[in-house]
Amino acid sequence: MLFIGGVSALLYWAFTEYSGIRNIWLLVCGAPFVVIFLAFFTVSRLYMRFGRPMEQIFSAIDSIAEGDLSVRVKENNSDMFSELVKRFNKMVEELERADQQRRNLTADIAHELRTPLHIIQGNLEGVVDGVYQPTPEHINSALDETKLLARLVDDLQTLALAESGGLPLHPTRFLLADLTDDLASSFSSQAASRGIDLTFRLADPKQEVTADYDRLNQVLSNLISNALRHTPPGGQISVEAGSIIGGERSARITIKDSGEGIAPENLPFIFDRFWRGDKSRRDRNNSGLGLAISKQLILAHKGTIEAESEAGRGTTFIIEL
């Protein structure tokens, strides 16, 4: 009211001083309405520009807090909050994806455990009921399934420790050439038996890296095994190691194959737990945890791992340490 009264007095003085108009009632009654209209218009514009987008974001936050991760804030390209809205929606999408992975994890674990448990149970019940004789064949079959279960449990434990940052690492300084020599001796005969050309190339035979030798060997072994599994006879697999000039990381290791490749829609999910290219899960020796473990082991080394692929033209994994 003080503000409106002051404006009215100012207008009265201005009109009286410069135009000779002395209708004080016009100024007293008209000026406050003009000021109120301008104030209402300004507040409305401010609300439309600032208040409504923030209200929508706060409403979305409340919905997320209640567990509804499907909520999205409507994007408006002309709005000054458009960048904030885009990043907020992207964050919610990642939360929804992580929540879906969490929900799927129990079903995936149950699916992986069900088959070996049924085989073990069937063999033991058959022996107990006298249907099967306790021959080495049936005993070894049950033993193989227990080994499969043990490997799955070990992989889950390794992945859980790596994701939580509790996996112990024992970094040492070693030559990359020593690591590639071990990998060559482990996989050369297997590649030759499948008719696959497996080559190792080092830009500098004396290049060294500081890492956990066994864990890095585990990562590369898993990637080469995957490449052998998905590369047809007559194909090629190359493992290359070189240095990086500048930046925080100094070594780059590349595993490239000429196999079947990965479809573009599947590429973002290959490092997820229990993800498999074979949706029917016929390959029971592959638990679907290898790439997830490999990624977590590289992240534990403060490194990066990326995949580039095109369906029918092979896949390339790039590791930087």
Steps between C-alpha positions, in 0.01 A plus 500: 500500500790734575644419159169557322442823693847624411446423132165681508660805657782491246255483211290782650806719533616420147166573339449815708849634437528436126151468354281701733261212564366529854237226511633339816218246508606362163853453626401358836256248351672423170867481593465218758312287248772557242770408751308191615452391139871545423592312819262215417632479144862496621435235763310286248786521253752413771289203608464374143875533447634381836222368722323253272816312386623476858155387613508222239851394607401498869191296417713252307745477792213420735380227262850351482525506879178294508652244264351610167798503261284531189440870560654749258505880491362645177775662299455850359769619263417865562524461874817611675480179707512277192854378567417427864187310393696294246762400756234428760313271260823325405577442867154351556544275196826366644333447838214314332745284306700420815182415686391270216839328509463451873156347451631271226802389702306263726323342203830464312674335795208265551508412131873426508474287815189308403648281225807365685298447817238303310768284339667430834166429664393271218822300507496460877132404508562251223784339697298494823196347325713243323424639154867586448799311621761706685736474207786746436299639208209618718729612780715703259185653350391622842856614575513706182179677598635577848811648337274713281314622809826573680630702205176697484517578873866602469416730209217661695727554799774651284250731331346608830841576651612691192183709486523586869871587478592219740690282254865479609750582226871424502655738247852436378719642226537256211562483126198481275703257291497250788123523520449454125740203501290330768183569304656367180602175668150463647294562186718434194428127486128557554491759222697274266263208560210723396679634194521854640803724452591639845774765496666715765668830419698727732596851400780494758621163634645680803181683595405459864174547687404504867200276567386180666652243263253220576190723476613657173577152370147400601348791308698437181442125521127558522501735201709261289275208599195697390671589174583133434142400577350748254757489220442240225777279358728696271449817702757720668558623854766757577623620838693826481670695777643847473566819690289813529672835461372748756204472734459310825530153343811365332407158355234387254413135431273414208332163432347488153324210330333440166207314649126541488499834676236652727175658391482877566199462731695252717829689518403725798416194712795266445660594833180432695479201732364181341478661158545253215484535126338156491158566651425128514796451741604175336864554595497400865876545535449874460331652805459846349718659770832508318472843342344651812792369708751620239358851510504516880859371515614766253313769693669376818830576325375855427491409132236489228361230274286565194354291222454580134309261280295460187281201428678262265828693504657413834552661838779708652563543873726788603659508846696796632709482816 
